[in-house]
């Protein structure tokens, strides 16, 4: 995948489809359903990995702060009146 080797991916995908392991066959079937997106990911040079990393970091922070933002904490963040 990192080498964006599309012919190698096709061989791997066909091997998974013929495997007697149901999980691999299901994975291959799912990849076939969204094949255009998979093909674009293997052929185009663009990636949204940096964006996904930032979103993941934000979600982690939100999970850590869940139910911890009480009024006292919010008062500390608001500007104080003169």
C-alpha positions as CSV (number, residue, x, y, z in Angstrom):
1,X,0.0,0.0,0.0
2,X,2.8,2.4,0.9
3,X,4.4,1.8,-2.5
4,X,1.0,2.4,-4.2
5,X,1.5,-0.9,-6.1
6,X,-1.8,-1.3,-7.8
7,X,-1.0,-4.5,-9.7
8,X,0.2,-6.1,-6.4
9,X,-3.0,-5.0,-4.7
10,X,-5.1,-6.7,-7.4
11,X,-3.2,-9.9,-6.9
12,X,-3.6,-9.6,-3.1
13,X,-7.3,-8.8,-3.5
14,X,-7.9,-11.9,-5.7
15,X,-6.0,-14.1,-3.2
16,X,-8.2,-12.8,-0.4
17,X,-11.3,-13.5,-2.4
18,X,-10.3,-17.1,-3.0
19,X,-9.1,-17.6,0.6
20,X,-11.0,-20.0,2.8
21,X,-10.8,-17.5,5.6
22,X,-14.2,-15.8,5.8
23,X,-12.8,-12.6,7.3
24,X,-10.4,-12.1,4.4
25,X,-13.2,-12.8,1.9
26,X,-15.4,-10.3,3.6
27,X,-12.7,-7.7,3.6
28,X,-12.1,-8.2,-0.1
29,X,-15.8,-7.9,-0.8
30,X,-15.9,-4.6,1.1
31,X,-13.0,-3.3,-0.9
32,X,-14.6,-4.3,-4.1
33,X,-17.8,-2.4,-3.2
34,X,-15.8,0.8,-2.8
35,X,-13.2,0.0,-5.5
36,X,-13.2,3.4,-7.1
37,X,-12.1,5.0,-3.9
38,X,-9.5,2.3,-3.2
39,X,-8.1,2.7,-6.8
40,X,-7.9,6.5,-6.3
41,X,-6.0,6.0,-3.1
42,X,-3.5,3.8,-4.8
43,X,-3.0,6.0,-7.9
44,X,-3.3,9.6,-6.7
45,X,-0.5,11.3,-4.8
46,X,-2.8,13.3,-2.5
47,X,-3.7,12.2,0.9
48,X,-5.9,13.5,3.8
49,X,-3.7,11.7,6.4
50,X,-2.7,15.0,8.1
51,X,-6.3,16.1,8.4
52,X,-7.4,12.8,9.8
53,X,-4.6,13.0,12.4
54,X,-5.8,16.4,13.5
55,X,-9.4,15.3,13.7
56,X,-8.3,12.2,15.8
57,X,-6.4,14.4,18.2
58,X,-9.4,16.8,18.6
59,X,-11.7,13.8,19.3
60,X,-9.3,12.5,21.9
61,X,-9.2,15.8,23.6
62,X,-13.0,16.1,23.6
63,X,-13.4,12.6,25.1
64,X,-10.9,13.5,27.8
65,X,-12.8,16.7,28.7
66,X,-16.3,15.1,28.6
67,X,-18.2,16.2,31.8
68,X,-15.2,18.1,33.1
69,X,-16.1,21.5,31.7
70,X,-18.1,22.8,34.6
71,X,-19.0,26.5,35.1
72,X,-15.9,27.2,37.2
73,X,-13.7,26.1,34.3
74,X,-15.7,28.1,31.8
75,X,-15.4,31.3,34.0
76,X,-11.6,30.9,33.9
77,X,-11.8,31.0,30.1
78,X,-14.0,34.0,29.7
79,X,-12.6,37.5,29.7
80,X,-12.9,39.3,33.1
81,X,-14.9,42.5,33.2
82,X,-12.9,45.7,33.9
